[in-house]
Amino acid sequence: MKTTILGVLLTFCASLSFSQDVVTQLNGEKLECKVLEITDEYIKYRRYQDTNGPIRNLSLAKIVSIAYQNGNIEEFNTSTSDVDEAKADPLMDFLAAIRKANLSREFIYKNGFFFDGLTGVNIQRRTSNSFYQYETGSLGFRVGQKWYFGKSLKNRIGIQVTWMRVGFYFSDGIDMVSISPLGVGLTNITAFGKNKNSGMEINFSVAPVLFGDIEDPELYLAFNPEIKFRYHFMSFGVDYRYSQGEVGASYRYANHNLSMSIGAKF
């Protein structure tokens, strides 16, 4: 009987020794733990769920208060401006949004705004009167919007609108530019993985393009197939754009632009 009572008392004392403390941080998160020591710069603690685990450190600069298991509360960094500044930190908000997106299912199917950077080569050919070919490097970007339809967890089609695409073409300097104010097309994405957060996307769009000298561009019509591989909010792909137009009454030009793309969807 004495042995049983002693065992119960030891168990009770052990549970008290690892009773739950709650640390409130500047970003609003609460940490359930057992606080072991407070120094000038850190608190030392063990996770409440892992009472035999390693001792961890947390900077006092990140802490608002500690609510101990006995009801006492110790406050740190109580300045309202400090708390508001931490909550308004745009970098922390951005990282939190990315973390939330990475954990959510089917993120690549979400409708949203996208931005892509483009780098590659451009070949311009004159296809009438007399043959002519001019090769340049290219740099550019595009911004647009995607909308997907359906409820399939494997494949969805949608509409892609490119609000603006801008390209710069150069050899010794910037020789030509292209500005495409509106491109409309279709998108199709096939998801991979358990959480549907990666996949392959095939897009095709048509757009008018102002192409040529910076001071005197000509109007072209562009056809733009591309393939992308998506991982969460990031994308990597290959983009091909064919555009054709007439310069004056005698010359017809065709441009072949092949680029690598890297971008993100928000």
PLY file of the C-alpha trace (Angstrom):
ply
format ascii 1.0
element vertex 266
property float x
property float y
property float z
element edge 265
property int vertex1
property int vertex2
end_header
0.00 0.00 0.00
2.83 2.40 0.92
4.57 1.55 -2.36
1.43 2.38 -4.36
0.93 5.70 -2.59
4.60 6.59 -3.12
4.32 5.79 -6.85
1.25 8.00 -7.24
2.99 10.86 -5.41
6.09 10.55 -7.61
3.97 10.56 -10.77
2.05 13.61 -9.57
5.26 15.45 -8.71
6.74 14.62 -12.11
3.69 15.95 -13.88
3.92 19.16 -11.86
7.58 19.53 -12.70
6.67 19.62 -16.39
3.43 21.57 -16.13
2.59 23.71 -19.09
3.90 27.28 -19.49
2.68 29.40 -22.39
5.05 31.82 -24.16
3.38 34.50 -26.30
5.61 35.81 -29.09
5.60 39.19 -30.87
4.18 37.62 -34.04
1.18 36.33 -32.10
2.21 32.68 -31.96
1.92 30.82 -28.65
4.47 28.25 -27.55
3.49 25.56 -25.05
6.58 24.51 -23.13
8.32 24.19 -19.76
10.50 27.22 -19.10
13.72 26.10 -17.39
15.80 29.29 -17.22
15.72 32.94 -18.25
19.01 34.67 -19.13
19.70 38.25 -20.24
19.10 37.29 -23.89
17.21 33.99 -24.04
14.77 31.71 -22.33
15.74 28.05 -22.10
12.87 25.60 -22.41
11.74 22.12 -23.32
8.74 21.45 -25.52
5.68 20.48 -23.49
5.07 17.44 -25.70
8.72 16.31 -25.33
9.67 16.71 -21.69
12.79 14.58 -22.10
13.86 16.31 -25.30
16.67 18.79 -25.90
16.85 22.17 -24.19
16.02 24.95 -26.68
16.65 28.69 -26.70
14.27 31.52 -27.70
15.37 35.16 -27.90
13.75 37.49 -25.36
13.45 40.07 -28.14
10.74 37.87 -29.72
8.65 37.41 -26.56
5.69 39.41 -25.26
4.93 37.40 -22.12
5.22 34.09 -20.30
2.16 32.65 -18.52
3.44 30.14 -15.99
1.47 27.08 -14.93
0.95 28.57 -11.42
-0.93 31.55 -12.89
1.87 34.12 -12.73
2.53 36.19 -15.87
5.86 37.78 -16.74
5.87 40.45 -19.48
8.59 41.43 -21.96
8.69 43.95 -24.85
5.38 45.44 -23.79
5.75 48.57 -25.96
2.74 48.80 -28.26
4.95 50.05 -31.08
7.15 46.95 -30.84
4.17 44.63 -31.10
2.55 46.61 -33.93
5.84 46.75 -35.84
6.26 42.97 -35.57
2.69 42.34 -36.70
3.13 44.75 -39.63
6.44 43.29 -40.82
5.86 42.74 -44.57
8.63 40.15 -44.85
7.11 38.04 -42.07
3.66 38.36 -43.67
5.07 37.28 -47.05
6.88 34.27 -45.59
3.77 33.28 -43.65
1.69 33.45 -46.84
4.19 31.24 -48.67
4.22 28.74 -45.79
0.41 28.64 -45.80
0.32 28.14 -49.58
2.88 25.34 -49.43
0.82 23.47 -46.85
-2.51 23.85 -48.64
-3.78 21.19 -51.01
-4.21 21.83 -54.73
-2.38 25.17 -54.62
-1.36 25.01 -58.30
-5.08 24.98 -59.22
-5.70 28.31 -57.53
-6.70 31.21 -59.76
-4.24 34.05 -59.53
-1.89 36.71 -60.81
1.42 35.56 -62.33
4.76 37.13 -63.18
7.46 35.56 -65.40
10.98 36.64 -66.29
12.20 35.59 -69.76
15.67 35.18 -71.28
16.64 33.61 -74.58
17.40 34.23 -78.26
15.47 35.83 -81.12
15.86 35.13 -84.84
14.31 37.63 -87.24
13.89 36.58 -90.86
12.71 38.49 -93.89
10.56 36.08 -95.87
9.71 38.19 -98.93
11.62 40.05 -101.65
15.11 38.97 -100.50
16.14 36.66 -97.66
17.54 38.25 -94.51
18.29 36.88 -91.03
19.26 38.70 -87.82
19.98 37.00 -84.50
19.91 38.69 -81.10
19.73 37.85 -77.41
16.50 38.66 -75.59
15.38 39.65 -72.11
11.83 40.33 -71.01
8.96 39.82 -68.61
5.22 39.30 -68.62
2.38 39.68 -66.15
-1.08 38.17 -66.35
-3.93 36.26 -64.76
-5.07 32.60 -64.77
-8.50 31.10 -64.14
-9.00 27.32 -63.88
-12.29 25.44 -64.21
-13.60 22.11 -62.98
-13.08 20.01 -59.86
-10.76 17.29 -61.13
-7.81 16.54 -58.82
-5.68 15.43 -61.78
-6.20 17.82 -64.68
-7.89 21.18 -65.23
-8.23 23.58 -68.15
-8.53 27.32 -67.91
-8.09 30.75 -69.46
-4.87 32.74 -69.37
-4.73 36.48 -70.03
-1.33 38.13 -70.39
-1.91 41.77 -69.51
1.51 42.91 -70.71
4.63 41.33 -72.22
7.76 43.39 -72.85
10.96 42.23 -74.57
14.36 43.77 -75.27
16.53 42.41 -78.11
20.23 43.16 -78.22
23.57 42.33 -79.82
25.99 45.22 -79.20
23.28 47.24 -77.51
19.49 47.29 -77.33
18.53 47.01 -81.00
14.79 46.34 -80.85
11.89 46.13 -78.43
8.54 44.37 -78.38
5.44 45.40 -76.47
2.40 43.15 -76.34
-0.45 44.80 -74.39
-2.94 41.91 -74.34
-2.66 38.19 -75.00
-5.53 35.74 -74.62
-5.32 31.95 -74.64
-5.91 28.62 -72.97
-4.07 26.86 -70.18
-4.09 23.21 -69.14
-2.44 21.86 -66.01
-1.82 18.30 -64.85
-0.99 17.86 -61.16
1.54 15.52 -59.58
2.07 14.39 -56.00
-0.15 13.64 -53.03
-1.00 17.27 -52.25
-1.32 18.36 -55.90
1.28 21.08 -55.34
3.42 20.34 -58.38
2.61 19.69 -62.00
3.05 20.43 -65.69
1.26 23.25 -67.48
0.76 23.77 -71.22
-0.36 27.20 -72.46
-1.19 28.73 -75.82
-2.06 32.36 -76.52
-2.44 34.86 -79.35
-1.54 38.55 -79.06
-0.83 41.69 -81.08
2.79 42.85 -80.82
4.52 46.14 -81.51
8.00 45.03 -82.62
11.03 46.79 -84.05
13.01 49.96 -83.49
12.26 51.78 -80.25
11.27 54.92 -82.16
9.27 53.23 -84.93
7.90 49.75 -84.09
5.68 47.78 -86.49
2.53 45.79 -85.72
2.90 42.00 -85.67
0.65 39.09 -84.70
2.18 36.57 -82.26
1.39 32.93 -81.49
2.80 31.71 -78.19
2.92 28.04 -77.04
4.77 27.28 -73.81
5.33 24.51 -71.31
5.88 25.06 -67.58
6.69 22.93 -64.59
5.10 24.22 -61.38
6.20 23.59 -57.81
3.94 25.31 -55.28
3.90 28.98 -56.33
7.09 28.81 -58.47
7.31 27.93 -62.17
10.08 27.03 -64.62
9.52 26.57 -68.33
10.29 26.91 -72.02
8.53 29.61 -74.06
8.35 29.89 -77.86
6.79 32.86 -79.61
6.32 33.19 -83.37
5.33 36.60 -84.70
4.82 37.83 -88.25
4.23 41.24 -89.76
4.70 43.42 -92.81
7.02 46.42 -92.99
5.98 48.80 -95.71
4.57 47.32 -98.91
7.51 45.11 -99.84
8.84 43.26 -96.81
7.39 40.57 -94.58
9.23 39.59 -91.42
8.95 36.61 -89.09
10.41 36.40 -85.58
11.24 33.21 -83.72
11.83 33.82 -80.02
12.86 30.94 -77.75
13.18 31.70 -74.03
13.56 30.09 -70.65
11.06 31.35 -68.11
11.08 31.53 -64.33
8.20 33.00 -62.40
5.61 32.81 -59.68
1.83 32.77 -59.25
0.18 34.56 -56.33
0 1
1 2
2 3
3 4
4 5
5 6
6 7
7 8
8 9
9 10
10 11
11 12
12 13
13 14
14 15
15 16
16 17
17 18
18 19
19 20
20 21
21 22
22 23
23 24
24 25
25 26
26 27
27 28
28 29
29 30
30 31
31 32
32 33
33 34
34 35
35 36
36 37
37 38
38 39
39 40
40 41
41 42
42 43
43 44
44 45
45 46
46 47
47 48
48 49
49 50
50 51
51 52
52 53
53 54
54 55
55 56
56 57
57 58
58 59
59 60
60 61
61 62
62 63
63 64
64 65
65 66
66 67
67 68
68 69
69 70
70 71
71 72
72 73
73 74
74 75
75 76
76 77
77 78
78 79
79 80
80 81
81 82
82 83
83 84
84 85
85 86
86 87
87 88
88 89
89 90
90 91
91 92
92 93
93 94
94 95
95 96
96 97
97 98
98 99
99 100
100 101
101 102
102 103
103 104
104 105
105 106
106 107
107 108
108 109
109 110
110 111
111 112
112 113
113 114
114 115
115 116
116 117
117 118
118 119
119 120
120 121
121 122
122 123
123 124
124 125
125 126
126 127
127 128
128 129
129 130
130 131
131 132
132 133
133 134
134 135
135 136
136 137
137 138
138 139
139 140
140 141
141 142
142 143
143 144
144 145
145 146
146 147
147 148
148 149
149 150
150 151
151 152
152 153
153 154
154 155
155 156
156 157
157 158
158 159
159 160
160 161
161 162
162 163
163 164
164 165
165 166
166 167
167 168
168 169
169 170
170 171
171 172
172 173
173 174
174 175
175 176
176 177
177 178
178 179
179 180
180 181
181 182
182 183
183 184
184 185
185 186
186 187
187 188
188 189
189 190
190 191
191 192
192 193
193 194
194 195
195 196
196 197
197 198
198 199
199 200
200 201
201 202
202 203
203 204
204 205
205 206
206 207
207 208
208 209
209 210
210 211
211 212
212 213
213 214
214 215
215 216
216 217
217 218
218 219
219 220
220 221
221 222
222 223
223 224
224 225
225 226
226 227
227 228
228 229
229 230
230 231
231 232
232 233
233 234
234 235
235 236
236 237
237 238
238 239
239 240
240 241
241 242
242 243
243 244
244 245
245 246
246 247
247 248
248 249
249 250
250 251
251 252
252 253
253 254
254 255
255 256
256 257
257 258
258 259
259 260
260 261
261 262
262 263
263 264
264 265
